[in-house]
Amino acid sequence: MFVDPGEDPRTDGGFEGERAVLTGYLRDQRLTLELKCSGLDAAALARRSVEPSNLSLLGLVRHMVGVEQKWFRQVLAGQAAPRHYRSDGDPDGDFNGAVPDPEVVAEAWTTWRAEVAFAERFTAEAPDLSVTGTVGQEPMQLREVLVHVIEEYARHNGHADFLRERIDGRVGQ
């Protein structure tokens, strides 16, 4: 187990109302990613432990930076912010640049926390969940974005389970 069940920062649901349900489950998924990465040094976080894949825990953190940025900052807030790690020349830059350097790790977590804070602020300040952004030419409501981002975290937290188990044998939660 990653943490004693009595000390687990995540909830077991119990949310009331659509906004609370969606933001509560998203918060728990974010906390799960942090738990999967806890206690590892830069080398372990950057380890590509499921060859031939270039997936690493650090790469997943960097990837989720991009997910948070795209859906909340770019799609919903309409900001034309350049992507943090991806580029036309390196569309897998979030994974390719996940190198075993403590400064790269610290920067990834700082950037992830900043994008999460932006998303949380945007969601809290939205008058309702029908606030709409656009993806290409298609409208997308905040409620849809929240569900999509929960799904992204859930999928990648599953990857993180396997990566972490290959690194040091830790499983669960």
KOLMARGU-913033 format. One record per atom (N, C-alpha, C): atom name; residue number from 1; residue in one letter; x, y, z. Coordinates in steps of 0.2 Angstrom, whole numbers, always signed. Example, Ala and Ser with C-alpha at 12.3 -4.5 7.8 and 13.67 -1.06 7.14 Angstrom:
! KOLMARGU-913033
<name N resi 1 resn a X +66 Y -28 Z +39>
<name CA resi 1 resn a X +62 Y -22 Z +39>
<name C resi 1 resn a X +66 Y -16 Z +39>
<name N resi 2 resn s X +64 Y -11 Z +35>
<name CA resi 2 resn s X +68 Y -5 Z +36>
<name C resi 2 resn s X +64 Y +0 Z +39>
! end
This chain:
! KOLMARGU-913033
<name N resi 1 resn m X +4 Y -6 Z +0>
<name CA resi 1 resn m X +0 Y +0 Z +0>
<name C resi 1 resn m X +4 Y +6 Z +0>
<name N resi 2 resn f X +2 Y +11 Z -4>
<name CA resi 2 resn f X +6 Y +17 Z -4>
<name C resi 2 resn f X +6 Y +21 Z +3>
<name N resi 3 resn v X +0 Y +22 Z +5>
<name CA resi 3 resn v X -1 Y +25 Z +12>
<name C resi 3 resn v X -6 Y +21 Z +16>
<name N resi 4 resn d X -6 Y +22 Z +22>
<name CA resi 4 resn d X -11 Y +19 Z +27>
<name C resi 4 resn d X -18 Y +22 Z +25>
<name N resi 5 resn p X -23 Y +17 Z +25>
<name CA resi 5 resn p X -29 Y +20 Z +23>
<name C resi 5 resn p X -32 Y +26 Z +27>
<name N resi 6 resn g X -30 Y +26 Z +33>
<name CA resi 6 resn g X -32 Y +31 Z +38>
<name C resi 6 resn g X -29 Y +38 Z +36>
<name N resi 7 resn e X -23 Y +38 Z +32>
<name CA resi 7 resn e X -19 Y +44 Z +31>
<name C resi 7 resn e X -20 Y +45 Z +23>
<name N resi 8 resn d X -24 Y +42 Z +20>
<name CA resi 8 resn d X -25 Y +43 Z +12>
<name C resi 8 resn d X -28 Y +50 Z +11>
<name N resi 9 resn p X -25 Y +54 Z +8>
<name CA resi 9 resn p X -28 Y +61 Z +7>
<name C resi 9 resn p X -34 Y +61 Z +2>
<name N resi 10 resn r X -35 Y +55 Z -1>
<name CA resi 10 resn r X -41 Y +55 Z -6>
<name C resi 10 resn r X -47 Y +53 Z -3>
<name N resi 11 resn t X -53 Y +55 Z -6>
<name CA resi 11 resn t X -59 Y +54 Z -3>
<name C resi 11 resn t X -62 Y +47 Z -5>
<name N resi 12 resn d X -68 Y +45 Z -3>
<name CA resi 12 resn d X -72 Y +39 Z -5>
<name C resi 12 resn d X -78 Y +42 Z -8>
<name N resi 13 resn g X -78 Y +47 Z -11>
<name CA resi 13 resn g X -84 Y +50 Z -14>
<name C resi 13 resn g X -88 Y +54 Z -9>
<name N resi 14 resn g X -94 Y +54 Z -9>
<name CA resi 14 resn g X -99 Y +57 Z -4>
<name C resi 14 resn g X -100 Y +65 Z -6>
<name N resi 15 resn f X -98 Y +66 Z -12>
<name CA resi 15 resn f X -99 Y +73 Z -15>
<name C resi 15 resn f X -107 Y +74 Z -16>
<name N resi 16 resn e X -109 Y +80 Z -16>
<name CA resi 16 resn e X -116 Y +82 Z -17>
<name C resi 16 resn e X -116 Y +88 Z -22>
<name N resi 17 resn g X -119 Y +86 Z -28>
<name CA resi 17 resn g X -120 Y +91 Z -33>
<name C resi 17 resn g X -115 Y +90 Z -39>
<name N resi 18 resn e X -117 Y +91 Z -45>
<name CA resi 18 resn e X -112 Y +90 Z -51>
<name C resi 18 resn e X -105 Y +93 Z -50>
<name N resi 19 resn r X -105 Y +99 Z -48>
<name CA resi 19 resn r X -98 Y +102 Z -48>
<name C resi 19 resn r X -94 Y +99 Z -43>
<name N resi 20 resn a X -97 Y +97 Z -37>
<name CA resi 20 resn a X -93 Y +94 Z -32>
<name C resi 20 resn a X -91 Y +87 Z -34>
<name N resi 21 resn v X -95 Y +84 Z -37>
<name CA resi 21 resn v X -93 Y +77 Z -39>
<name C resi 21 resn v X -87 Y +77 Z -44>
<name N resi 22 resn l X -88 Y +81 Z -49>
<name CA resi 22 resn l X -83 Y +81 Z -54>
<name C resi 22 resn l X -76 Y +84 Z -52>
<name N resi 23 resn t X -76 Y +89 Z -48>
<name CA resi 23 resn t X -70 Y +92 Z -45>
<name C resi 23 resn t X -67 Y +88 Z -40>
<name N resi 24 resn g X -71 Y +84 Z -36>
<name CA resi 24 resn g X -69 Y +80 Z -31>
<name C resi 24 resn g X -66 Y +74 Z -34>
<name N resi 25 resn y X -69 Y +71 Z -39>
<name CA resi 25 resn y X -65 Y +65 Z -42>
<name C resi 25 resn y X -59 Y +67 Z -46>
<name N resi 26 resn l X -59 Y +73 Z -49>
<name CA resi 26 resn l X -53 Y +75 Z -52>
<name C resi 26 resn l X -47 Y +76 Z -47>
<name N resi 27 resn r X -49 Y +79 Z -42>
<name CA resi 27 resn r X -44 Y +80 Z -36>
<name C resi 27 resn r X -41 Y +74 Z -34>
<name N resi 28 resn d X -45 Y +69 Z -33>
<name CA resi 28 resn d X -43 Y +62 Z -31>
<name C resi 28 resn d X -38 Y +59 Z -36>
<name N resi 29 resn q X -40 Y +60 Z -43>
<name CA resi 29 resn q X -36 Y +57 Z -48>
<name C resi 29 resn q X -29 Y +61 Z -48>
<name N resi 30 resn r X -29 Y +67 Z -47>
<name CA resi 30 resn r X -23 Y +71 Z -47>
<name C resi 30 resn r X -18 Y +69 Z -41>
<name N resi 31 resn l X -22 Y +68 Z -35>
<name CA resi 31 resn l X -18 Y +65 Z -29>
<name C resi 31 resn l X -15 Y +58 Z -30>
<name N resi 32 resn t X -19 Y +54 Z -34>
<name CA resi 32 resn t X -16 Y +47 Z -36>
<name C resi 32 resn t X -10 Y +48 Z -40>
<name N resi 33 resn l X -9 Y +52 Z -44>
<name CA resi 33 resn l X -3 Y +53 Z -48>
<name C resi 33 resn l X +2 Y +55 Z -44>
<name N resi 34 resn e X +1 Y +59 Z -39>
<name CA resi 34 resn e X +6 Y +61 Z -34>
<name C resi 34 resn e X +9 Y +56 Z -30>
<name N resi 35 resn l X +4 Y +52 Z -28>
<name CA resi 35 resn l X +5 Y +46 Z -23>
<name C resi 35 resn l X +10 Y +41 Z -27>
<name N resi 36 resn k X +8 Y +40 Z -34>
<name CA resi 36 resn k X +12 Y +35 Z -38>
<name C resi 36 resn k X +19 Y +37 Z -39>
<name N resi 37 resn c X +20 Y +43 Z -38>
<name CA resi 37 resn c X +27 Y +46 Z -39>
<name C resi 37 resn c X +31 Y +47 Z -33>
<name N resi 38 resn s X +27 Y +47 Z -27>
<name CA resi 38 resn s X +30 Y +49 Z -21>
<name C resi 38 resn s X +36 Y +44 Z -19>
<name N resi 39 resn g X +41 Y +48 Z -16>
<name CA resi 39 resn g X +47 Y +44 Z -13>
<name C resi 39 resn g X +52 Y +42 Z -18>
<name N resi 40 resn l X +52 Y +44 Z -24>
<name CA resi 40 resn l X +56 Y +42 Z -30>
<name C resi 40 resn l X +61 Y +47 Z -31>
<name N resi 41 resn d X +67 Y +46 Z -33>
<name CA resi 41 resn d X +72 Y +51 Z -35>
<name C resi 41 resn d X +71 Y +52 Z -43>
<name N resi 42 resn a X +75 Y +56 Z -45>
<name CA resi 42 resn a X +75 Y +58 Z -52>
<name C resi 42 resn a X +76 Y +52 Z -57>
<name N resi 43 resn a X +81 Y +48 Z -55>
<name CA resi 43 resn a X +82 Y +42 Z -60>
<name C resi 43 resn a X +76 Y +38 Z -60>
<name N resi 44 resn a X +73 Y +36 Z -54>
<name CA resi 44 resn a X +67 Y +32 Z -54>
<name C resi 44 resn a X +62 Y +35 Z -58>
<name N resi 45 resn l X +60 Y +41 Z -57>
<name CA resi 45 resn l X +55 Y +45 Z -60>
<name C resi 45 resn l X +56 Y +45 Z -68>
<name N resi 46 resn a X +62 Y +45 Z -70>
<name CA resi 46 resn a X +63 Y +45 Z -77>
<name C resi 46 resn a X +64 Y +39 Z -80>
<name N resi 47 resn r X +64 Y +33 Z -76>
<name CA resi 47 resn r X +65 Y +27 Z -79>
<name C resi 47 resn r X +60 Y +24 Z -83>
<name N resi 48 resn r X +62 Y +22 Z -89>
<name CA resi 48 resn r X +57 Y +19 Z -94>
<name C resi 48 resn r X +57 Y +12 Z -93>
<name N resi 49 resn s X +52 Y +10 Z -88>
<name CA resi 49 resn s X +53 Y +3 Z -85>
<name C resi 49 resn s X +48 Y -2 Z -89>
<name N resi 50 resn v X +45 Y +0 Z -94>
<name CA resi 50 resn v X +41 Y -5 Z -98>
<name C resi 50 resn v X +43 Y -5 Z -106>
<name N resi 51 resn e X +49 Y -7 Z -107>
<name CA resi 51 resn e X +52 Y -7 Z -114>
<name C resi 51 resn e X +47 Y -10 Z -118>
<name N resi 52 resn p X +47 Y -8 Z -125>
<name CA resi 52 resn p X +51 Y -3 Z -128>
<name C resi 52 resn p X +47 Y +4 Z -127>
<name N resi 53 resn s X +42 Y +5 Z -123>
<name CA resi 53 resn s X +39 Y +11 Z -122>
<name C resi 53 resn s X +43 Y +16 Z -119>
<name N resi 54 resn n X +42 Y +23 Z -121>
<name CA resi 54 resn n X +46 Y +28 Z -118>
<name C resi 54 resn n X +42 Y +31 Z -112>
<name N resi 55 resn l X +37 Y +28 Z -110>
<name CA resi 55 resn l X +33 Y +30 Z -104>
<name C resi 55 resn l X +38 Y +30 Z -98>
<name N resi 56 resn s X +37 Y +35 Z -94>
<name CA resi 56 resn s X +40 Y +35 Z -87>
<name C resi 56 resn s X +35 Y +39 Z -83>
<name N resi 57 resn l X +36 Y +38 Z -76>
<name CA resi 57 resn l X +32 Y +42 Z -72>
<name C resi 57 resn l X +33 Y +50 Z -73>
<name N resi 58 resn l X +39 Y +52 Z -74>
<name CA resi 58 resn l X +41 Y +59 Z -75>
<name C resi 58 resn l X +37 Y +61 Z -82>
<name N resi 59 resn g X +38 Y +57 Z -87>
<name CA resi 59 resn g X +34 Y +58 Z -93>
<name C resi 59 resn g X +27 Y +59 Z -92>
<name N resi 60 resn l X +24 Y +55 Z -88>
<name CA resi 60 resn l X +17 Y +56 Z -87>
<name C resi 60 resn l X +15 Y +62 Z -83>
<name N resi 61 resn v X +19 Y +64 Z -78>
<name CA resi 61 resn v X +18 Y +71 Z -75>
<name C resi 61 resn v X +18 Y +76 Z -80>
<name N resi 62 resn r X +24 Y +76 Z -85>
<name CA resi 62 resn r X +24 Y +81 Z -90>
<name C resi 62 resn r X +19 Y +81 Z -95>
<name N resi 63 resn h X +16 Y +75 Z -96>
<name CA resi 63 resn h X +11 Y +74 Z -101>
<name C resi 63 resn h X +4 Y +77 Z -98>
<name N resi 64 resn m X +3 Y +76 Z -91>
<name CA resi 64 resn m X -3 Y +79 Z -88>
<name C resi 64 resn m X -2 Y +86 Z -87>
<name N resi 65 resn v X +4 Y +89 Z -87>
<name CA resi 65 resn v X +4 Y +97 Z -88>
<name C resi 65 resn v X +1 Y +99 Z -94>
<name N resi 66 resn g X +3 Y +95 Z -100>
<name CA resi 66 resn g X +0 Y +97 Z -106>
<name C resi 66 resn g X -8 Y +96 Z -106>
<name N resi 67 resn v X -10 Y +91 Z -103>
<name CA resi 67 resn v X -17 Y +90 Z -103>
<name C resi 67 resn v X -21 Y +95 Z -99>
<name N resi 68 resn e X -18 Y +97 Z -93>
<name CA resi 68 resn e X -21 Y +102 Z -89>
<name C resi 68 resn e X -21 Y +109 Z -93>
<name N resi 69 resn q X -15 Y +110 Z -96>
<name CA resi 69 resn q X -15 Y +117 Z -100>
<name C resi 69 resn q X -19 Y +117 Z -106>
<name N resi 70 resn k X -19 Y +112 Z -110>
<name CA resi 70 resn k X -24 Y +112 Z -116>
<name C resi 70 resn k X -31 Y +113 Z -114>
<name N resi 71 resn w X -34 Y +109 Z -110>
<name CA resi 71 resn w X -41 Y +109 Z -109>
<name C resi 71 resn w X -43 Y +115 Z -105>
<name N resi 72 resn f X -40 Y +117 Z -100>
<name CA resi 72 resn f X -42 Y +123 Z -96>
<name C resi 72 resn f X -39 Y +129 Z -98>
<name N resi 73 resn r X -33 Y +130 Z -99>
<name CA resi 73 resn r X -30 Y +136 Z -101>
<name C resi 73 resn r X -32 Y +138 Z -109>
<name N resi 74 resn q X -31 Y +133 Z -113>
<name CA resi 74 resn q X -31 Y +135 Z -120>
<name C resi 74 resn q X -39 Y +134 Z -123>
<name N resi 75 resn v X -42 Y +128 Z -121>
<name CA resi 75 resn v X -49 Y +127 Z -124>
<name C resi 75 resn v X -54 Y +132 Z -120>
<name N resi 76 resn l X -54 Y +131 Z -113>
<name CA resi 76 resn l X -59 Y +135 Z -110>
<name C resi 76 resn l X -58 Y +142 Z -109>
<name N resi 77 resn a X -51 Y +144 Z -107>
<name CA resi 77 resn a X -50 Y +151 Z -106>
<name C resi 77 resn a X -48 Y +154 Z -112>
<name N resi 78 resn g X -47 Y +151 Z -118>
<name CA resi 78 resn g X -45 Y +154 Z -124>
<name C resi 78 resn g X -38 Y +157 Z -124>
<name N resi 79 resn q X -34 Y +155 Z -120>
<name CA resi 79 resn q X -27 Y +158 Z -120>
<name C resi 79 resn q X -23 Y +154 Z -125>
<name N resi 80 resn a X -19 Y +158 Z -129>
<name CA resi 80 resn a X -14 Y +155 Z -134>
<name C resi 80 resn a X -7 Y +154 Z -131>
<name N resi 81 resn a X -7 Y +150 Z -125>
<name CA resi 81 resn a X -1 Y +149 Z -122>
<name C resi 81 resn a X +3 Y +143 Z -126>
<name N resi 82 resn p X +9 Y +144 Z -127>
<name CA resi 82 resn p X +13 Y +139 Z -130>
<name C resi 82 resn p X +14 Y +133 Z -126>
<name N resi 83 resn r X +14 Y +127 Z -129>
<name CA resi 83 resn r X +14 Y +121 Z -125>
<name C resi 83 resn r X +21 Y +120 Z -121>
<name N resi 84 resn h X +20 Y +118 Z -115>
<name CA resi 84 resn h X +26 Y +117 Z -111>
<name C resi 84 resn h X +32 Y +113 Z -113>
<name N resi 85 resn y X +30 Y +107 Z -116>
<name CA resi 85 resn y X +35 Y +102 Z -118>
<name C resi 85 resn y X +34 Y +99 Z -125>
<name N resi 86 resn r X +29 Y +100 Z -128>
<name CA resi 86 resn r X +28 Y +97 Z -134>
<name C resi 86 resn r X +29 Y +103 Z -140>
<name N resi 87 resn s X +31 Y +101 Z -145>
<name CA resi 87 resn s X +32 Y +106 Z -151>
<name C resi 87 resn s X +30 Y +102 Z -157>
<name N resi 88 resn d X +30 Y +106 Z -163>
<name CA resi 88 resn d X +29 Y +102 Z -169>
<name C resi 88 resn d X +35 Y +98 Z -171>
<name N resi 89 resn g X +41 Y +100 Z -169>
<name CA resi 89 resn g X +47 Y +96 Z -170>
<name C resi 89 resn g X +48 Y +90 Z -166>
<name N resi 90 resn d X +44 Y +90 Z -160>
<name CA resi 90 resn d X +45 Y +85 Z -155>
<name C resi 90 resn d X +38 Y +84 Z -151>
<name N resi 91 resn p X +33 Y +81 Z -155>
<name CA resi 91 resn p X +26 Y +80 Z -152>
<name C resi 91 resn p X +26 Y +75 Z -146>
<name N resi 92 resn d X +32 Y +72 Z -145>
<name CA resi 92 resn d X +32 Y +67 Z -139>
<name C resi 92 resn d X +37 Y +70 Z -134>
<name N resi 93 resn g X +38 Y +77 Z -134>
<name CA resi 93 resn g X +43 Y +80 Z -130>
<name C resi 93 resn g X +42 Y +79 Z -122>
<name N resi 94 resn d X +35 Y +79 Z -121>
<name CA resi 94 resn d X +34 Y +78 Z -113>
<name C resi 94 resn d X +37 Y +71 Z -111>
<name N resi 95 resn f X +37 Y +66 Z -115>
<name CA resi 95 resn f X +40 Y +60 Z -113>
<name C resi 95 resn f X +48 Y +60 Z -115>
<name N resi 96 resn n X +50 Y +62 Z -121>
<name CA resi 96 resn n X +57 Y +62 Z -123>
<name C resi 96 resn n X +61 Y +66 Z -119>
<name N resi 97 resn g X +58 Y +72 Z -116>
<name CA resi 97 resn g X +62 Y +76 Z -112>
<name C resi 97 resn g X +62 Y +74 Z -104>
<name N resi 98 resn a X +59 Y +69 Z -103>
<name CA resi 98 resn a X +59 Y +66 Z -96>
<name C resi 98 resn a X +65 Y +63 Z -94>
<name N resi 99 resn v X +70 Y +67 Z -92>
<name CA resi 99 resn v X +77 Y +64 Z -91>
<name C resi 99 resn v X +78 Y +64 Z -83>
<name N resi 100 resn p X +83 Y +60 Z -81>
<name CA resi 100 resn p X +84 Y +59 Z -74>
<name C resi 100 resn p X +89 Y +65 Z -71>
<name N resi 101 resn d X +86 Y +71 Z -71>
<name CA resi 101 resn d X +89 Y +77 Z -68>
<name C resi 101 resn d X +84 Y +80 Z -63>
<name N resi 102 resn p X +87 Y +81 Z -57>
<name CA resi 102 resn p X +83 Y +83 Z -52>
<name C resi 102 resn p X +79 Y +90 Z -53>
<name N resi 103 resn e X +83 Y +94 Z -57>
<name CA resi 103 resn e X +80 Y +101 Z -59>
<name C resi 103 resn e X +74 Y +100 Z -64>
<name N resi 104 resn v X +75 Y +95 Z -69>
<name CA resi 104 resn v X +69 Y +93 Z -73>
<name C resi 104 resn v X +63 Y +91 Z -69>
<name N resi 105 resn v X +64 Y +87 Z -64>
<name CA resi 105 resn v X +59 Y +84 Z -60>
<name C resi 105 resn v X +56 Y +90 Z -56>
<name N resi 106 resn a X +60 Y +94 Z -53>
<name CA resi 106 resn a X +57 Y +100 Z -49>
<name C resi 106 resn a X +53 Y +104 Z -54>
<name N resi 107 resn e X +56 Y +106 Z -60>
<name CA resi 107 resn e X +52 Y +110 Z -64>
<name C resi 107 resn e X +45 Y +107 Z -67>
<name N resi 108 resn a X +45 Y +101 Z -68>
<name CA resi 108 resn a X +39 Y +97 Z -70>
<name C resi 108 resn a X +34 Y +98 Z -65>
<name N resi 109 resn w X +36 Y +96 Z -58>
<name CA resi 109 resn w X +31 Y +97 Z -53>
<name C resi 109 resn w X +28 Y +104 Z -52>
<name N resi 110 resn t X +33 Y +109 Z -52>
<name CA resi 110 resn t X +31 Y +116 Z -52>
<name C resi 110 resn t X +26 Y +118 Z -57>
<name N resi 111 resn t X +28 Y +116 Z -63>
<name CA resi 111 resn t X +23 Y +118 Z -69>
<name C resi 111 resn t X +17 Y +114 Z -68>
<name N resi 112 resn w X +17 Y +108 Z -66>
<name CA resi 112 resn w X +10 Y +104 Z -65>
<name C resi 112 resn w X +6 Y +107 Z -60>
<name N resi 113 resn r X +9 Y +109 Z -55>
<name CA resi 113 resn r X +5 Y +112 Z -49>
<name C resi 113 resn r X +2 Y +119 Z -51>
<name N resi 114 resn a X +6 Y +123 Z -56>
<name CA resi 114 resn a X +4 Y +129 Z -58>
<name C resi 114 resn a X -2 Y +128 Z -63>
<name N resi 115 resn e X -2 Y +123 Z -67>
<name CA resi 115 resn e X -8 Y +122 Z -72>
<name C resi 115 resn e X -14 Y +119 Z -68>
<name N resi 116 resn v X -13 Y +115 Z -63>
<name CA resi 116 resn v X -18 Y +112 Z -59>
<name C resi 116 resn v X -21 Y +118 Z -55>
<name N resi 117 resn a X -17 Y +123 Z -52>
<name CA resi 117 resn a X -20 Y +129 Z -49>
<name C resi 117 resn a X -24 Y +133 Z -54>
<name N resi 118 resn f X -22 Y +134 Z -60>
<name CA resi 118 resn f X -26 Y +138 Z -65>
<name C resi 118 resn f X -32 Y +134 Z -66>
<name N resi 119 resn a X -32 Y +128 Z -67>
<name CA resi 119 resn a X -38 Y +124 Z -68>
<name C resi 119 resn a X -43 Y +124 Z -63>
<name N resi 120 resn e X -41 Y +124 Z -57>
<name CA resi 120 resn e X -45 Y +124 Z -51>
<name C resi 120 resn e X -48 Y +131 Z -50>
<name N resi 121 resn r X -44 Y +136 Z -51>
<name CA resi 121 resn r X -46 Y +143 Z -51>
<name C resi 121 resn r X -52 Y +144 Z -56>
<name N resi 122 resn f X -50 Y +142 Z -62>
<name CA resi 122 resn f X -55 Y +143 Z -68>
<name C resi 122 resn f X -62 Y +140 Z -66>
<name N resi 123 resn t X -61 Y +133 Z -64>
<name CA resi 123 resn t X -67 Y +130 Z -62>
<name C resi 123 resn t X -71 Y +133 Z -57>
<name N resi 124 resn a X -68 Y +135 Z -51>
<name CA resi 124 resn a X -71 Y +138 Z -46>
<name C resi 124 resn a X -74 Y +144 Z -47>
<name N resi 125 resn e X -71 Y +148 Z -52>
<name CA resi 125 resn e X -74 Y +155 Z -54>
<name C resi 125 resn e X -79 Y +154 Z -59>
<name N resi 126 resn a X -80 Y +149 Z -63>
<name CA resi 126 resn a X -85 Y +148 Z -68>
<name C resi 126 resn a X -92 Y +149 Z -65>
<name N resi 127 resn p X -96 Y +153 Z -68>
<name CA resi 127 resn p X -103 Y +153 Z -65>
<name C resi 127 resn p X -107 Y +147 Z -65>
<name N resi 128 resn d X -106 Y +142 Z -70>
<name CA resi 128 resn d X -109 Y +136 Z -70>
<name C resi 128 resn d X -105 Y +131 Z -74>
<name N resi 129 resn l X -107 Y +125 Z -75>
<name CA resi 129 resn l X -103 Y +120 Z -79>
<name C resi 129 resn l X -104 Y +120 Z -86>
<name N resi 130 resn s X -109 Y +125 Z -88>
<name CA resi 130 resn s X -110 Y +125 Z -95>
<name C resi 130 resn s X -106 Y +130 Z -99>
<name N resi 131 resn v X -101 Y +133 Z -95>
<name CA resi 131 resn v X -96 Y +138 Z -98>
<name C resi 131 resn v X -93 Y +134 Z -104>
<name N resi 132 resn t X -92 Y +137 Z -110>
<name CA resi 132 resn t X -90 Y +134 Z -116>
<name C resi 132 resn t X -84 Y +136 Z -119>
<name N resi 133 resn g X -80 Y +132 Z -121>
<name CA resi 133 resn g X -74 Y +134 Z -125>
<name C resi 133 resn g X -75 Y +130 Z -132>
<name N resi 134 resn t X -69 Y +131 Z -136>
<name CA resi 134 resn t X -70 Y +127 Z -142>
<name C resi 134 resn t X -64 Y +123 Z -143>
<name N resi 135 resn v X -65 Y +117 Z -146>
<name CA resi 135 resn v X -60 Y +112 Z -149>
<name C resi 135 resn v X -61 Y +112 Z -156>
<name N resi 136 resn g X -56 Y +115 Z -160>
<name CA resi 136 resn g X -57 Y +115 Z -167>
<name C resi 136 resn g X -62 Y +120 Z -168>
<name N resi 137 resn q X -68 Y +118 Z -171>
<name CA resi 137 resn q X -74 Y +122 Z -172>
<name C resi 137 resn q X -79 Y +119 Z -168>
<name N resi 138 resn e X -78 Y +114 Z -163>
<name CA resi 138 resn e X -83 Y +112 Z -159>
<name C resi 138 resn e X -84 Y +115 Z -152>
<name N resi 139 resn p X -90 Y +116 Z -150>
<name CA resi 139 resn p X -90 Y +119 Z -143>
<name C resi 139 resn p X -89 Y +113 Z -138>
<name N resi 140 resn m X -86 Y +115 Z -132>
<name CA resi 140 resn m X -86 Y +110 Z -127>
<name C resi 140 resn m X -87 Y +113 Z -120>
<name N resi 141 resn q X -91 Y +111 Z -116>
<name CA resi 141 resn q X -93 Y +113 Z -110>
<name C resi 141 resn q X -88 Y +111 Z -105>
<name N resi 142 resn l X -88 Y +116 Z -99>
<name CA resi 142 resn l X -83 Y +114 Z -94>
<name C resi 142 resn l X -85 Y +107 Z -91>
<name N resi 143 resn r X -91 Y +105 Z -90>
<name CA resi 143 resn r X -93 Y +99 Z -87>
<name C resi 143 resn r X -89 Y +93 Z -92>
<name N resi 144 resn e X -89 Y +94 Z -98>
<name CA resi 144 resn e X -86 Y +89 Z -103>
<name C resi 144 resn e X -79 Y +89 Z -102>
<name N resi 145 resn v X -76 Y +94 Z -101>
<name CA resi 145 resn v X -69 Y +95 Z -100>
<name C resi 145 resn v X -67 Y +91 Z -94>
<name N resi 146 resn l X -71 Y +93 Z -88>
<name CA resi 146 resn l X -69 Y +89 Z -82>
<name C resi 146 resn l X -69 Y +82 Z -82>
<name N resi 147 resn v X -75 Y +79 Z -86>
<name CA resi 147 resn v X -75 Y +72 Z -87>
<name C resi 147 resn v X -69 Y +69 Z -91>
<name N resi 148 resn h X -68 Y +73 Z -96>
<name CA resi 148 resn h X -62 Y +71 Z -100>
<name C resi 148 resn h X -55 Y +71 Z -97>
<name N resi 149 resn v X -54 Y +76 Z -93>
<name CA resi 149 resn v X -48 Y +76 Z -89>
<name C resi 149 resn v X -48 Y +70 Z -83>
<name N resi 150 resn i X -53 Y +69 Z -80>
<name CA resi 150 resn i X -54 Y +63 Z -76>
<name C resi 150 resn i X -52 Y +57 Z -79>
<name N resi 151 resn e X -55 Y +56 Z -85>
<name CA resi 151 resn e X -53 Y +50 Z -89>
<name C resi 151 resn e X -46 Y +50 Z -91>
<name N resi 152 resn e X -43 Y +55 Z -93>
<name CA resi 152 resn e X -35 Y +55 Z -94>
<name C resi 152 resn e X -31 Y +53 Z -88>
<name N resi 153 resn y X -33 Y +56 Z -82>
<name CA resi 153 resn y X -29 Y +54 Z -76>
<name C resi 153 resn y X -30 Y +47 Z -75>
<name N resi 154 resn a X -36 Y +45 Z -75>
<name CA resi 154 resn a X -38 Y +38 Z -74>
<name C resi 154 resn a X -34 Y +33 Z -78>
<name N resi 155 resn r X -34 Y +34 Z -85>
<name CA resi 155 resn r X -30 Y +30 Z -89>
<name C resi 155 resn r X -23 Y +30 Z -87>
<name N resi 156 resn h X -20 Y +36 Z -87>
<name CA resi 156 resn h X -13 Y +37 Z -85>
<name C resi 156 resn h X -11 Y +34 Z -78>
<name N resi 157 resn n X -15 Y +35 Z -74>
<name CA resi 157 resn n X -14 Y +32 Z -67>
<name C resi 157 resn n X -13 Y +25 Z -67>
<name N resi 158 resn g X -17 Y +22 Z -72>
<name CA resi 158 resn g X -16 Y +14 Z -73>
<name C resi 158 resn g X -9 Y +13 Z -76>
<name N resi 159 resn h X -7 Y +17 Z -80>
<name CA resi 159 resn h X +0 Y +16 Z -83>
<name C resi 159 resn h X +5 Y +17 Z -77>
<name N resi 160 resn a X +4 Y +22 Z -73>
<name CA resi 160 resn a X +8 Y +23 Z -67>
<name C resi 160 resn a X +8 Y +18 Z -62>
<name N resi 161 resn d X +3 Y +14 Z -62>
<name CA resi 161 resn d X +3 Y +8 Z -57>
<name C resi 161 resn d X +8 Y +3 Z -60>
<name N resi 162 resn f X +8 Y +2 Z -66>
<name CA resi 162 resn f X +13 Y -3 Z -69>
<name C resi 162 resn f X +20 Y -1 Z -69>
<name N resi 163 resn l X +21 Y +6 Z -71>
<name CA resi 163 resn l X +28 Y +9 Z -70>
<name C resi 163 resn l X +30 Y +8 Z -63>
<name N resi 164 resn r X +26 Y +10 Z -58>
<name CA resi 164 resn r X +29 Y +10 Z -51>
<name C resi 164 resn r X +30 Y +3 Z -49>
<name N resi 165 resn e X +26 Y -2 Z -51>
<name CA resi 165 resn e X +28 Y -9 Z -49>
<name C resi 165 resn e X +34 Y -11 Z -52>
<name N resi 166 resn r X +36 Y -9 Z -58>
<name CA resi 166 resn r X +42 Y -11 Z -61>
<name C resi 166 resn r X +48 Y -8 Z -58>
<name N resi 167 resn i X +47 Y -2 Z -55>
<name CA resi 167 resn i X +53 Y +2 Z -52>
<name C resi 167 resn i X +54 Y -1 Z -46>
<name N resi 168 resn d X +50 Y -2 Z -41>
<name CA resi 168 resn d X +51 Y -4 Z -34>
<name C resi 168 resn d X +46 Y -9 Z -31>
<name N resi 169 resn g X +42 Y -12 Z -35>
<name CA resi 169 resn g X +37 Y -17 Z -33>
<name C resi 169 resn g X +31 Y -14 Z -29>
<name N resi 170 resn r X +31 Y -8 Z -28>
<name CA resi 170 resn r X +25 Y -5 Z -24>
<name C resi 170 resn r X +19 Y -5 Z -29>
<name N resi 171 resn v X +13 Y -8 Z -26>
<name CA resi 171 resn v X +7 Y -9 Z -29>
<name C resi 171 resn v X +1 Y -6 Z -25>
<name N resi 172 resn g X -4 Y -5 Z -28>
<name CA resi 172 resn g X -10 Y -3 Z -24>
<name C resi 172 resn g X -12 Y +4 Z -25>
<name N resi 173 resn q X -18 Y +6 Z -22>
<name CA resi 173 resn q X -21 Y +12 Z -22>
<name C resi 173 resn q X -20 Y +16 Z -28>
! end
